[in-house]
Amino acid sequence: MSKLSHEETLELLHTLESRFTENVERHSNVVWSDVLERIQIDQDKLTSLALMEETGGEPDVIRLPNGDLAFCDCSTESPSGRRSLCYDESALEARKKNKPAGSALALSEQMGISLLDEETYRHLQTLGAFDLKTSSWIQTPDVIRQKGGALFCDRRYDHIFVYHNGADSYYAARGFRGMITI
């Protein structure tokens, strides 16, 4: 995506501020003017946020377990514009037929965002109920990935589940959630 126009930037900032104001439980003791100051100085972060919004992520500010602030995908279900992807490029290349359009890791890199790890995914679930009908790829430890697997999560029965699957698998209801620290 190219640099946002002035109008696109204003529209994005308005959307983000509205979501921030409507969901204060996700970021208590955080002031919008501080967030605005952090993101306005970095065009790359604004572009990444626009891509998160464009692909259905509904990014909002959360405080990470380590205390840092981040914009994280807070859409109720895994972002609709980031589904039906295998885990990474090597898994995509390994598929002989019925290849998906791409991979979660490649798309997240193109967007300038990071996949959530298990700790952050579980933390996000303390801020709301997410992935009740979908699932989301998460960062997978190398030891699992080297054996051909990848991890994904969802929320069922009011419990957070972490599962494994072949990294080359893809489903219409599985996407990925991303974040960008600010």
C-alpha positions in Angstrom: 0.0 0.0 0.0 1.3 3.4 -0.8 1.4 6.3 1.5 -2.0 7.4 2.9 -3.4 10.7 1.6 -4.3 13.4 4.1 -8.0 12.5 3.8 -7.3 8.8 4.3 -5.2 9.5 7.3 -7.9 11.6 8.9 -10.6 9.0 8.2 -8.4 6.2 9.7 -7.6 8.3 12.8 -11.3 9.1 13.3 -12.2 5.4 13.0 -9.4 4.4 15.5 -10.4 7.1 17.9 -14.0 6.1 17.8 -13.2 2.5 18.5 -10.8 3.5 21.3 -13.5 5.6 22.9 -16.1 2.9 22.6 -13.9 0.1 24.1 -12.2 1.7 27.1 -12.1 -1.6 28.9 -9.4 -2.7 26.5 -7.0 0.1 27.5 -7.8 1.6 30.9 -5.5 4.4 32.0 -4.5 5.1 28.4 -5.2 8.5 26.9 -6.0 8.9 23.2 -3.8 12.0 22.7 -0.8 9.8 23.8 -1.7 7.1 21.3 -2.2 9.7 18.6 1.2 11.2 19.2 2.9 7.8 18.9 1.2 6.8 15.6 1.2 10.2 13.8 5.0 10.3 13.7 5.3 7.0 11.9 3.9 6.7 8.4 4.7 3.0 8.3 2.6 2.3 11.4 -0.3 4.3 9.9 -0.1 2.3 6.7 0.0 -0.9 8.7 -3.1 0.2 10.7 -4.9 1.1 7.5 -4.2 -2.4 6.2 -5.4 -4.0 9.4 -8.6 -2.0 9.1 -9.0 -2.8 5.4 -8.7 -6.5 6.0 -11.3 -6.5 8.7 -9.1 -6.5 11.8 -10.8 -3.6 13.6 -7.5 -2.7 15.4 -7.7 -1.2 18.8 -5.2 -0.3 21.6 -4.4 -2.9 24.2 -1.8 -3.0 26.9 0.4 -6.1 26.4 1.3 -8.3 29.3 4.8 -6.7 29.4 3.2 -3.2 29.7 3.8 -2.0 26.2 0.9 -0.6 24.1 -0.1 -2.1 20.8 -2.8 -1.9 18.2 -4.2 -5.4 18.0 -6.9 -7.0 15.8 -10.1 -6.9 18.0 -12.6 -8.0 15.4 -15.0 -10.5 17.0 -13.9 -13.2 14.5 -10.6 -13.7 12.8 -10.2 -10.9 10.2 -12.3 -11.8 7.1 -9.7 -10.4 4.7 -7.0 -12.7 6.1 -8.5 -16.2 6.0 -7.8 -19.3 4.0 -4.1 -19.0 4.3 -1.6 -21.6 5.2 0.9 -20.8 8.0 4.1 -19.8 6.1 5.7 -19.7 2.6 7.5 -23.0 3.0 4.2 -24.7 3.7 2.7 -22.9 0.7 5.5 -24.1 -1.6 5.2 -27.7 -0.2 1.5 -28.0 -1.3 1.2 -29.9 -4.5 -2.4 -28.9 -5.3 -5.2 -26.7 -4.1 -2.8 -24.0 -2.9 -4.3 -21.2 -1.0 -3.7 -17.6 -2.1 -0.9 -17.1 0.4 0.4 -17.5 3.9 -0.2 -15.9 7.2 3.4 -15.1 7.9 4.0 -13.6 4.4 0.9 -11.4 4.6 1.6 -10.2 8.1 5.1 -9.3 7.0 3.7 -7.4 4.0 1.4 -5.6 6.3 4.1 -4.7 8.8 2.4 -6.5 11.7 3.3 -9.5 13.9 1.2 -12.6 14.4 0.1 -12.9 18.0 2.0 -15.4 20.2 0.1 -17.7 22.6 0.6 -15.4 25.6 -0.8 -12.3 23.7 -3.7 -14.3 22.3 -4.7 -15.5 25.8 -4.3 -11.9 27.1 -6.5 -10.6 24.3 -9.2 -13.1 25.3 -9.3 -11.5 28.8 -10.4 -8.3 27.0 -13.4 -9.8 25.2 -14.7 -13.0 23.6 -12.9 -13.5 20.2 -12.8 -16.3 17.7 -16.1 -18.0 18.8 -16.7 -19.3 15.2 -13.3 -18.9 13.6 -9.7 -19.7 14.6 -6.4 -17.8 14.2 -2.9 -18.9 13.4 -0.4 -17.9 16.1 3.4 -17.7 16.2 4.7 -21.2 16.3 7.9 -22.3 18.0 10.6 -23.5 15.6 10.7 -27.0 17.2 7.1 -27.5 16.1 7.5 -25.8 12.8 10.5 -27.9 11.9 8.4 -31.0 12.2 5.8 -29.6 9.8 3.3 -28.3 12.3 1.9 -24.9 13.2 -0.3 -23.6 16.0 -3.7 -21.9 16.0 -6.2 -20.9 18.7 -9.9 -20.3 19.2 -12.4 -19.8 22.0 -15.0 -22.5 22.6 -17.1 -23.3 25.7 -15.7 -20.2 27.3 -12.2 -21.7 27.2 -9.2 -20.8 25.1 -7.8 -23.7 23.1 -4.4 -24.0 21.4 -4.3 -26.6 18.6 -1.8 -27.9 16.1 -2.3 -28.6 12.4 0.0 -29.1 9.4 1.4 -25.7 8.5 0.2 -26.3 4.9 -3.5 -26.6 6.0 -5.9 -23.8 5.4 -9.6 -23.3 6.1 -12.2 -20.6 5.3 -12.7 -20.1 9.0 -9.0 -19.8 9.9 -7.1 -16.6 9.6 -4.7 -14.7 11.7 -4.7 -11.8 14.2 -1.9 -9.3 14.1 -0.6 -6.5 16.2 1.8 -3.5 16.0 3.4 -2.0 19.0 3.3 1.7 19.5 
